[in-house]
Amino acid sequence: MTGTARSLAPLAGAWKQAFHLATNGSGSYGKGLNLARNGAVAQIHTQPGRISAPVAAKKATHQAVIHLPELTATQWESLAARLADDPQAVADLVANRIPATIADSGHAGGISITPPSDGITFSCSCPTGRTHRVCDHSAALGHAVAERLTNSPSLLLGACGMTARALAAHVRDLVDGADPGPLPADTNGTVRAAQLYSLAAHRPPQTAPSLDLDTVTTLTYTDAPLPGPRTQDLARMTADAATRARNLLAGTAAAPHDELADVLRILASPDGADHLAAAQHATGIPEATLRAMKIGYRHGGPAGAHATLAAAPTTTDVLERARETIHASRAVGLGTITIDGSALTDTTAGVQIRPGPDGRWYPFTVWRAGEWRPAPGPCDDPAEAFRAARRARAARPLRR
């Protein structure tokens, strides 16, 4: 589990507790858990006051909805003010990332984006759900929300009436002209240049010394002029880069940061499409494959890109154990999981998982005949990766 996932675990735990209490001991709670584990919940949508998703069960698909109260304008003001006082939260928000500190249920004087249990209600297009009682489908949605919250709190943000972009803009306004303090590292120890330079935009300018034109004056600045970052922040980023470089040279890096990974890092950037032709010429990899690898990079970094190009070599014993784990978890549906090279494939469901060079399993869904596209949700557990593939497949129509 990554540092970010650990830091967001309290938010998922708070949601699970409130959701469990809201079901009031209904048998649908356990049935919904099985549906969620089997990938029955498709793409989740949020609107102010509601979370919804199609849920497939017994050859039918129903629209399940969880209703919850929005936060008031005053509550959002208090939450934004507390985030503005947190340097890590500011660094995350100005870099278009949701801060992990929002998972703290005690943040901003007790204000939480997790609703109280008596504020959660259910509805569904099935007969039980039409009476506004919890059903198997809405319970499955509740469990799926808990799983997604370990990676991103944006689901609850949107349902509480605030988008991540609007919250970031509000916090930017609060820190504009103020000194948010030194840039801390990410929860996994990485100092990101995007965060560092975004924070520098809010650093107050240094006062230029008065100059005496009749004498020679040496100008001394403790930090680089704007828009450059602080000296101490540059030192931290440089030290972090040096540490990762040593790991690469020693062969102890968690994932392959080779030339191909650097190419994919550029392609996955906002302006990456402009470099696609040059990347194809430099690597000799077909354009369609590079596009798929770019998606894999966004989902899983360098290891995700390499897994998209080809599954990491794996022994038959490892593949067999992974297949048994998937069967034991009841993540598989009616299809048969076959060992396809170094991958596990369910052709009936149109999903596949592949081992990556970092030891994790990467989910894929069928795109066209014989073509697979990476899906979000790489995981150490093959059953969890398989469920991620099934969720992505349910949300993606088959292309002919």
C-alpha positions as CSV (number, residue, x, y, z in Angstrom):
1,M,0.0,0.0,0.0
2,T,1.4,3.4,-0.9
3,G,1.9,6.3,1.5
4,T,-1.0,8.1,0.0
5,A,-3.3,5.1,0.3
6,R,-2.3,4.8,4.0
7,S,-3.0,8.5,4.6
8,L,-6.4,8.3,3.1
9,A,-7.3,5.1,4.9
10,P,-9.0,7.0,7.8
11,L,-11.4,8.6,5.3
12,A,-12.4,5.2,3.9
13,G,-12.7,3.8,7.4
14,A,-15.0,6.7,8.5
15,W,-17.1,6.1,5.4
16,K,-17.4,2.4,6.1
17,Q,-18.5,3.0,9.6
18,A,-21.2,5.6,8.7
19,F,-22.4,3.5,5.7
20,H,-22.6,0.3,7.8
21,L,-24.7,2.1,10.5
22,A,-26.9,3.6,7.8
23,T,-27.8,0.1,6.5
24,N,-29.2,-0.7,10.0
25,G,-28.2,-4.4,10.0
26,S,-29.8,-5.2,6.6
27,G,-28.8,-8.4,4.9
28,S,-28.1,-6.4,1.8
29,Y,-24.9,-5.1,3.4
30,G,-23.2,-8.5,3.0
31,K,-24.8,-9.3,-0.4
32,G,-23.7,-5.9,-1.6
33,L,-20.1,-6.6,-0.6
34,N,-20.1,-9.8,-2.7
35,L,-21.5,-7.8,-5.7
36,A,-18.8,-5.1,-5.3
37,R,-16.0,-7.7,-5.0
38,N,-17.3,-9.4,-8.2
39,G,-17.0,-6.1,-10.1
40,A,-20.8,-5.5,-10.4
41,V,-20.4,-1.7,-9.8
42,A,-19.7,0.3,-13.0
43,Q,-18.5,3.8,-13.3
44,I,-19.4,5.9,-10.2
45,H,-20.8,9.4,-10.7
46,T,-21.1,12.2,-8.2
47,Q,-23.4,15.2,-8.0
48,P,-24.0,17.6,-5.1
49,G,-26.0,15.5,-2.5
50,R,-25.7,12.1,-4.3
51,I,-23.4,9.3,-5.5
52,S,-24.7,7.0,-8.2
53,A,-23.6,4.1,-10.4
54,P,-25.1,1.3,-12.5
55,V,-24.9,-2.0,-10.7
56,A,-25.3,-5.4,-12.5
57,A,-26.9,-8.3,-10.7
58,K,-28.9,-11.4,-11.9
59,K,-28.7,-10.5,-15.6
60,A,-30.1,-7.0,-14.9
61,T,-28.6,-3.6,-14.3
62,H,-30.1,-1.1,-11.9
63,Q,-29.2,2.5,-11.1
64,A,-28.3,2.7,-7.4
65,V,-28.0,6.1,-5.6
66,I,-26.7,7.1,-2.2
67,H,-27.9,10.4,-0.9
68,L,-26.0,12.5,1.6
69,P,-26.0,16.1,2.9
70,E,-23.9,18.8,1.4
71,L,-21.6,21.0,3.5
72,T,-22.8,24.6,4.0
73,A,-20.8,27.6,2.7
74,T,-19.7,28.3,6.2
75,Q,-18.3,24.8,6.7
76,W,-16.4,25.0,3.4
77,E,-14.9,28.3,4.4
78,S,-13.7,26.8,7.7
79,L,-12.3,23.7,5.9
80,A,-10.5,25.8,3.3
81,A,-9.0,28.1,5.9
82,R,-7.6,25.1,7.8
83,L,-6.1,23.7,4.6
84,A,-4.6,27.1,3.8
85,D,-2.6,26.8,7.1
86,D,-1.2,23.4,6.1
87,P,1.9,23.7,3.8
88,Q,1.5,20.2,2.4
89,A,-2.2,20.7,1.6
90,V,-1.3,24.0,-0.2
91,A,1.4,22.2,-2.1
92,D,-1.0,19.5,-3.2
93,L,-3.8,21.8,-4.1
94,V,-1.7,24.2,-6.2
95,A,-0.4,21.2,-8.1
96,N,-4.0,20.0,-8.8
97,R,-3.8,17.2,-6.3
98,I,-6.3,16.5,-3.5
99,P,-4.5,16.8,-0.1
100,A,-4.4,13.7,2.1
101,T,-5.1,15.9,5.1
102,I,-8.7,16.2,4.0
103,A,-9.1,12.6,5.2
104,D,-8.7,13.8,8.8
105,S,-12.2,13.6,10.2
106,G,-11.1,16.2,12.9
107,H,-10.0,18.7,10.3
108,A,-11.3,22.3,10.6
109,G,-12.8,22.0,14.0
110,G,-14.6,18.8,13.5
111,I,-15.9,19.4,10.0
112,S,-15.7,16.3,7.9
113,I,-16.6,15.4,4.3
114,T,-17.8,12.1,5.7
115,P,-21.5,12.3,6.4
116,P,-23.1,11.1,9.6
117,S,-24.9,7.8,9.4
118,D,-28.3,9.3,9.9
119,G,-27.6,11.6,6.9
120,I,-27.1,8.7,4.5
121,T,-30.2,7.4,2.6
122,F,-30.6,5.1,-0.4
123,S,-32.6,4.7,-3.5
124,C,-32.5,2.4,-6.5
125,S,-34.4,1.5,-9.7
126,C,-35.1,-2.0,-8.3
127,P,-38.4,-2.6,-6.3
128,T,-36.7,-2.4,-2.9
129,G,-34.8,0.7,-3.8
130,R,-38.0,2.5,-4.9
131,T,-39.2,2.4,-1.3
132,H,-36.0,4.2,-0.3
133,R,-34.7,1.2,1.6
134,V,-31.1,-0.1,1.2
135,C,-31.0,-2.9,-1.4
136,D,-28.2,-5.2,-2.7
137,H,-27.4,-2.7,-5.4
138,S,-27.1,0.5,-3.3
139,A,-25.1,-1.6,-0.7
140,A,-22.7,-2.6,-3.4
141,L,-22.3,1.0,-4.4
142,G,-21.5,1.9,-0.7
143,H,-18.8,-0.8,-0.6
144,A,-17.3,0.4,-4.0
145,V,-17.2,4.0,-2.7
146,A,-15.2,2.8,0.4
147,E,-12.7,1.1,-1.9
148,R,-12.3,4.1,-4.1
149,L,-11.8,6.4,-1.2
150,T,-8.4,4.8,-0.3
151,N,-7.1,6.4,-3.5
152,S,-9.1,9.6,-4.0
153,P,-11.5,11.5,-1.8
154,S,-12.9,13.3,-4.8
155,L,-16.1,11.2,-4.6
156,L,-17.1,12.6,-1.3
157,L,-15.9,16.1,-2.3
158,G,-18.3,16.2,-5.2
159,A,-21.2,14.7,-3.3
160,C,-20.6,17.3,-0.5
161,G,-21.0,20.1,-3.0
162,M,-17.4,21.1,-3.8
163,T,-15.1,20.2,-6.7
164,A,-11.4,19.7,-6.2
165,R,-10.7,22.6,-8.6
166,A,-13.0,25.0,-6.8
167,L,-11.5,24.1,-3.4
168,A,-8.0,24.6,-4.8
169,A,-9.0,28.0,-6.2
170,H,-10.4,29.0,-2.9
171,V,-7.3,28.0,-1.0
172,R,-5.1,29.8,-3.6
173,D,-7.1,33.0,-2.8
174,L,-6.5,32.5,0.9
175,V,-2.7,32.0,0.5
176,D,-2.2,34.6,-2.2
177,G,0.4,37.0,-1.0
178,A,1.1,34.9,2.1
179,D,4.1,32.7,2.9
180,P,2.8,29.1,3.1
181,G,6.1,27.9,4.6
182,P,8.6,25.4,3.3
183,L,7.6,22.7,0.9
184,P,7.3,19.3,2.6
185,A,7.8,16.1,0.7
186,D,5.0,13.8,-0.5
187,T,3.8,11.1,1.8
188,N,6.1,8.7,0.0
189,G,9.1,11.0,0.5
190,T,9.3,12.4,-3.1
191,V,9.7,16.2,-3.5
192,R,7.8,17.0,-6.7
193,A,9.0,19.9,-8.8
194,A,5.4,20.8,-9.8
195,Q,4.5,21.4,-6.2
196,L,7.7,23.3,-5.5
197,Y,7.3,25.7,-8.3
198,S,3.6,26.1,-7.7
199,L,4.3,27.1,-4.1
200,A,7.0,29.5,-5.3
201,A,4.3,31.6,-7.0
202,H,3.0,32.5,-3.6
203,R,6.3,33.4,-2.1
204,P,6.6,37.2,-1.3
205,P,9.3,39.0,-3.3
206,Q,12.5,40.0,-1.5
207,T,13.1,43.7,-1.0
208,A,16.0,44.9,-3.2
209,P,18.8,46.6,-1.2
210,S,19.3,50.3,-1.8
211,L,22.2,50.9,-4.2
212,D,24.9,53.5,-3.8
213,L,26.1,54.3,-7.3
214,D,29.3,55.8,-6.0
215,T,30.5,52.5,-4.5
216,V,30.8,49.0,-5.6
217,T,28.0,47.0,-4.1
218,T,27.6,43.2,-4.0
219,L,24.0,42.1,-4.1
220,T,23.2,39.1,-1.8
221,Y,20.0,37.2,-1.9
222,T,19.2,34.2,0.3
223,D,16.8,32.8,-2.3
224,A,16.5,32.9,-6.0
225,P,14.4,35.9,-7.4
226,L,10.8,35.1,-8.2
227,P,9.4,33.0,-9.7
228,G,12.1,30.7,-8.5
229,P,11.7,28.5,-5.4
230,R,13.4,28.8,-2.0
231,T,17.0,27.7,-1.7
232,Q,16.0,25.1,0.9
233,D,13.3,23.7,-1.3
234,L,15.7,23.4,-4.2
235,A,18.2,21.6,-1.9
236,R,15.5,19.2,-0.8
237,M,14.4,18.4,-4.4
238,T,18.1,18.0,-5.4
239,A,18.8,15.6,-2.5
240,D,15.7,13.6,-3.3
241,A,16.7,13.3,-7.0
242,A,20.2,12.3,-6.0
243,T,18.8,9.6,-3.7
244,R,16.6,8.2,-6.5
245,A,19.6,8.3,-8.9
246,R,21.7,6.3,-6.5
247,N,18.9,3.7,-6.3
248,L,18.8,3.5,-10.0
249,L,22.6,3.0,-10.3
250,A,22.5,0.4,-7.5
251,G,19.7,-1.4,-9.2
252,T,17.4,-1.1,-6.2
253,A,14.7,1.1,-7.8
254,A,11.2,-0.2,-7.5
255,A,10.4,0.3,-11.2
256,P,12.5,0.7,-14.4
257,H,13.3,4.4,-14.9
258,D,15.0,3.8,-18.3
259,E,15.0,5.8,-21.5
260,L,11.7,4.4,-22.5
261,A,10.1,5.4,-19.2
262,D,11.4,8.9,-19.7
263,V,9.8,9.0,-23.2
264,L,6.5,7.8,-21.7
265,R,6.8,10.4,-18.9
266,I,7.0,13.1,-21.6
267,L,4.1,11.6,-23.6
268,A,1.9,11.5,-20.5
269,S,2.4,15.2,-19.8
270,P,-0.3,17.7,-20.9
271,D,1.7,18.6,-24.1
272,G,2.8,15.0,-24.7
273,A,0.7,14.6,-27.9
274,D,3.0,17.0,-29.7
275,H,5.9,14.6,-29.2
276,L,4.2,11.4,-30.3
277,A,5.7,11.3,-33.8
278,A,9.2,11.9,-32.4
279,A,8.7,9.2,-29.8
280,Q,7.6,6.7,-32.4
281,H,10.7,7.5,-34.5
282,A,13.1,7.3,-31.6
283,T,11.7,4.1,-30.1
284,G,10.5,2.2,-33.1
285,I,7.3,1.3,-31.2
286,P,4.0,1.7,-33.2
287,E,2.0,4.9,-32.4
288,A,-1.0,2.9,-31.2
289,T,1.2,1.0,-28.7
290,L,2.8,4.2,-27.4
291,R,-0.7,5.6,-26.9
292,A,-1.6,2.6,-24.8
293,M,1.7,2.8,-22.9
294,K,1.0,6.4,-22.1
295,I,-2.3,5.4,-20.5
296,G,-0.4,2.6,-18.6
297,Y,2.1,5.2,-17.4
298,R,-0.7,7.4,-16.0
299,H,-2.2,4.5,-14.2
300,G,1.0,2.9,-12.8
301,G,4.1,5.0,-13.7
302,P,7.1,3.4,-15.5
303,A,6.1,-0.1,-14.4
304,G,2.6,0.5,-15.8
305,A,4.1,1.5,-19.1
306,H,6.3,-1.5,-19.3
307,A,3.5,-3.9,-18.3
308,T,1.4,-2.4,-21.2
309,L,4.2,-3.2,-23.6
310,A,4.7,-6.7,-22.3
311,A,4.0,-8.7,-19.1
312,A,7.0,-9.2,-16.9
313,P,8.4,-12.7,-17.1
314,T,6.8,-14.8,-14.4
315,T,7.0,-18.5,-13.5
316,T,4.1,-20.8,-14.0
317,D,3.9,-21.4,-10.2
318,V,3.3,-17.7,-9.6
319,L,0.6,-17.5,-12.3
320,E,-1.1,-20.6,-10.9
321,R,-1.1,-19.2,-7.4
322,A,-2.5,-15.9,-8.7
323,R,-5.3,-17.8,-10.5
324,E,-6.2,-19.7,-7.4
325,T,-6.3,-16.4,-5.4
326,I,-8.7,-14.9,-7.9
327,H,-11.0,-18.0,-7.8
328,A,-10.9,-18.1,-4.0
329,S,-11.9,-14.5,-3.7
330,R,-14.9,-15.0,-5.9
331,A,-13.8,-12.2,-8.1
332,V,-14.2,-14.3,-11.2
333,G,-17.6,-14.5,-12.9
334,L,-18.8,-17.2,-15.3
335,G,-15.7,-17.2,-17.5
336,T,-12.6,-19.3,-17.3
337,I,-9.3,-17.7,-16.4
338,T,-6.5,-18.9,-18.6
339,I,-2.8,-18.5,-18.5
340,D,-1.9,-16.5,-21.6
341,G,1.9,-16.2,-21.8
342,S,2.7,-14.3,-18.5
343,A,-0.8,-12.9,-18.2
344,L,-4.1,-14.2,-16.7
345,T,-7.0,-13.7,-19.1
346,D,-10.8,-14.1,-18.8
347,T,-11.9,-13.9,-22.5
348,T,-15.6,-14.1,-21.6
349,A,-15.4,-11.1,-19.3
350,G,-12.9,-9.3,-21.6
351,V,-10.4,-8.7,-18.8
352,Q,-6.8,-9.5,-18.2
353,I,-4.1,-8.9,-15.5
354,R,-0.4,-8.8,-16.1
355,P,2.6,-8.9,-13.7
356,G,4.6,-5.7,-13.8
357,P,8.4,-5.3,-13.3
358,D,7.6,-3.8,-9.8
359,G,5.9,-7.0,-8.6
360,R,2.4,-5.6,-8.8
361,W,-0.5,-6.9,-11.0
362,Y,-1.8,-4.6,-13.7
363,P,-5.4,-4.7,-14.9
364,F,-6.4,-4.5,-18.6
365,T,-9.6,-4.6,-20.6
366,V,-10.2,-5.7,-24.2
367,W,-10.2,-2.8,-26.6
368,R,-10.5,-4.5,-30.0
369,A,-9.9,-8.1,-31.0
370,G,-6.5,-9.0,-29.8
371,E,-5.8,-5.5,-28.3
372,W,-5.7,-4.7,-24.6
373,R,-5.9,-1.3,-22.9
374,P,-4.6,-0.6,-19.4
375,A,-7.1,0.1,-16.6
376,P,-6.6,1.9,-13.3
377,G,-6.0,-0.1,-10.1
378,P,-2.6,-1.9,-10.1
379,C,-2.2,-3.9,-6.9
380,D,0.0,-6.4,-5.1
381,D,-3.1,-8.6,-4.8
382,P,-4.1,-10.3,-8.1
383,A,-7.7,-10.6,-7.0
384,E,-7.9,-6.9,-6.3
385,A,-6.3,-6.2,-9.7
386,F,-8.8,-8.5,-11.4
387,R,-11.7,-6.8,-9.8
388,A,-10.3,-3.4,-11.0
389,A,-10.2,-4.8,-14.5
390,R,-13.9,-6.0,-14.3
391,R,-15.0,-2.6,-13.0
392,A,-13.2,-0.8,-15.8
393,R,-14.6,-3.3,-18.4
394,A,-18.2,-2.7,-17.1
395,A,-17.7,1.0,-17.7
396,R,-16.1,0.7,-21.1
397,P,-18.1,-0.4,-24.2
398,L,-16.5,-3.0,-26.5
399,R,-15.1,-1.5,-29.7
400,R,-15.5,-3.4,-32.9
